[in-house]
Amino acid sequence: MVLNRKTGMEKSDESRTRRDEQRRKIVKWIKGQRISWLDHLERMEEDRMPKKIFTQELGGTRRRGKTQEKMERGSRKRSSSAGSEKMERVGGR
């Protein structure tokens, strides 16, 4: 175990702390860039495409789950004939 004289920390702990600090700085910079971009969008002319995309209202509803037709197709695939074909391929087991 190698300790740093100034901090009393192990070398591996020291490098981990340095990496964590660098990551925090990067995250802080990215968040600042996002805020800067949002400010830019607010000042942008209304007819510009990024502004239109940012301010548009999403309409309509999204379908949830499988449709009845897909469910019926799936049940046909799992019919008893499919099981018997599998049994024949395996050798009747």
C-alpha positions in Angstrom: 0.0 0.0 0.0 1.5 3.3 -1.2 0.3 6.5 0.6 0.6 10.0 -0.6 2.5 12.1 1.9 0.3 15.2 1.5 -3.2 13.7 1.5 -2.6 10.4 3.3 -4.7 8.6 0.5 -3.7 5.6 -1.4 -2.6 6.2 -5.0 -5.6 4.4 -6.4 -8.0 6.4 -4.3 -6.3 9.6 -5.4 -6.7 8.8 -9.1 -10.3 7.7 -8.6 -11.0 11.0 -6.9 -9.4 12.9 -9.8 -11.5 10.9 -12.4 -14.7 11.6 -10.4 -13.9 15.3 -10.4 -13.2 15.3 -14.1 -16.6 13.6 -14.7 -18.4 16.2 -12.6 -16.8 19.0 -14.6 -17.8 17.3 -17.9 -21.4 16.9 -16.7 -21.5 20.5 -15.5 -20.2 21.7 -18.9 -22.8 19.6 -20.8 -25.6 20.9 -18.7 -24.4 24.5 -19.3 -24.4 23.8 -23.1 -28.0 22.5 -22.9 -29.1 25.7 -21.1 -27.2 27.8 -23.7 -29.0 25.9 -26.5 -32.4 26.4 -24.9 -31.7 30.1 -24.6 -30.8 30.2 -28.3 -34.0 28.4 -29.2 -36.1 30.9 -27.3 -34.5 33.8 -29.2 -34.8 32.0 -32.6 -37.3 33.2 -35.2 -40.6 31.3 -35.1 -40.4 30.0 -38.7 -37.0 28.2 -38.1 -37.3 24.4 -38.1 -35.5 23.7 -34.7 -37.9 26.2 -33.1 -40.9 24.6 -34.7 -39.8 21.1 -33.6 -39.1 22.4 -30.0 -42.5 24.2 -29.6 -44.8 21.8 -31.5 -47.6 20.1 -29.7 -47.7 16.3 -30.1 -51.2 15.2 -31.0 -53.1 12.0 -31.3 -52.8 8.8 -29.3 -50.5 5.9 -29.5 -51.8 2.4 -29.8 -51.1 0.3 -26.8 -50.5 -3.5 -26.9 -51.1 -5.9 -29.7 -54.0 -5.7 -32.1 -56.6 -8.4 -32.0 -55.4 -9.7 -35.4 -51.8 -10.1 -34.2 -53.0 -11.9 -31.1 -55.0 -14.3 -33.3 -52.0 -14.9 -35.5 -49.9 -15.7 -32.5 -52.4 -18.2 -31.2 -52.5 -20.0 -34.5 -48.8 -20.4 -34.5 -49.0 -22.1 -31.1 -51.7 -24.6 -32.2 -51.5 -28.3 -31.5 -50.3 -29.1 -35.0 -47.2 -27.1 -34.5 -46.5 -29.1 -31.4 -46.9 -32.4 -33.1 -44.5 -31.4 -35.9 -41.9 -30.6 -33.3 -42.4 -34.0 -31.7 -41.9 -35.7 -35.0 -38.6 -33.8 -35.6 -37.3 -34.8 -32.1 -38.2 -38.4 -32.7 -41.5 -38.8 -31.0 -40.4 -38.1 -27.4 
